[in-house]
Amino acid sequence: MTVDYNKGQLVAFFMNTLIISTFSCTFEEFKNDVSGFITAMGQNVVSEYEFVEAGEHKSHLLMNVLDMETLEAEMTSDAAKEWDKKNNCKDTIYAIELVE
């Protein structure tokens, strides 16, 4: 089967960022708190996201980031740094590209 598409039209529907996080809180606490941060940023920054539990203290977060500068500013804000310290959170961030 062949699928014809214009990559530019579909980019908004694909995840373009992966954040692998380890933390000392539970996965559910992490998911709830980080979802709150993402929601507060608005859909003009992150249009879509999905958490994958990789263990009780590890998450793979897939996101479609539309405004990387704002995401970076939020992730390095005092509130985020405080949350990271409190929960021993360490993030590794990857850019994802669609393979044609």
C-alpha positions as MATLAB code, in Angstrom:
seq = 'MTVDYNKGQLVAFFMNTLIISTFSCTFEEFKNDVSGFITAMGQNVVSEYEFVEAGEHKSHLLMNVLDMETLEAEMTSDAAKEWDKKNNCKDTIYAIELVE';
ca = [
       0.000    0.000    0.000;
       1.288    3.464   -0.897;
       0.278    6.538    1.061;
       0.695    9.923   -0.580;
       0.924   12.891    1.724;
       2.464   16.295    2.011;
       4.852   16.169    4.962;
       4.215   19.834    5.705;
       0.513   19.148    6.156;
       1.093   16.320    8.614;
       3.892   17.748   10.752;
       1.421   19.113   13.308;
       0.134   15.570   13.936;
       3.490   13.972   14.728;
       5.421   14.058   17.972;
       8.706   15.919   17.581;
      10.180   15.735   21.088;
      10.961   12.914   23.513;
      11.823   13.595   27.144;
      13.071   10.644   29.180;
      12.760   11.430   32.882;
      13.735    9.667   36.080;
      12.295   10.821   39.418;
      11.721    9.783   43.028;
       7.957   10.370   43.120;
       5.503    7.852   41.679;
       4.765    7.765   37.967;
       1.201    8.959   38.614;
       2.421   11.954   40.659;
       4.908   12.787   37.913;
       2.251   12.501   35.195;
      -0.238   14.665   37.095;
       2.263   17.394   37.951;
       3.891   17.540   34.500;
       0.477   17.504   32.805;
      -0.341   20.593   34.863;
       2.834   22.342   33.680;
       2.073   21.452   30.045;
      -1.569   22.548   30.283;
      -0.529   25.864   31.837;
       1.817   26.549   28.895;
      -1.068   26.188   26.451;
      -1.584   24.426   23.149;
       0.369   27.102   21.295;
       3.492   25.679   23.022;
       2.689   21.945   23.203;
      -0.195   20.856   20.976;
      -0.204   17.190   21.947;
       1.561   14.922   24.437;
       1.575   11.345   25.675;
       3.205    9.721   28.696;
       4.631    6.200   28.584;
       5.411    4.573   31.921;
       8.853    3.000   31.655;
       8.896    2.020   35.343;
       7.553    3.361   38.632;
      10.190    6.111   38.574;
      10.773    6.591   34.833;
       8.744    8.201   32.056;
       9.006    8.640   28.307;
       7.086   11.795   27.381;
       6.312   12.281   23.695;
       5.285   15.803   22.710;
       4.505   17.874   19.663;
       6.301   21.088   20.634;
       5.347   24.163   18.611;
       7.382   26.714   20.600;
      10.668   25.227   21.811;
      11.923   28.524   23.288;
       8.913   28.816   25.581;
       9.181   25.150   26.586;
      12.859   25.645   27.418;
      12.062   28.756   29.462;
       9.395   26.881   31.416;
      11.631   23.864   32.026;
      14.368   26.098   33.424;
      12.057   28.337   35.476;
      12.450   28.579   39.255;
       9.218   26.596   39.784;
      10.416   23.771   37.502;
      13.867   23.719   39.104;
      12.260   23.536   42.564;
       9.986   20.669   41.453;
      12.941   18.839   39.879;
      14.983   19.185   43.063;
      12.108   18.081   45.321;
      11.452   15.003   43.153;
      15.053   14.211   42.138;
      13.997   14.608   38.505;
      16.538   14.294   35.713;
      15.512   14.851   32.076;
      17.146   13.851   28.805;
      15.595   15.589   25.797;
      15.637   14.305   22.221;
      14.407   15.841   18.972;
      12.407   13.431   16.793;
      12.182   13.635   13.004;
       9.701   11.880   10.761;
      11.371    9.261    8.582;
       9.931    9.156    5.093;
];
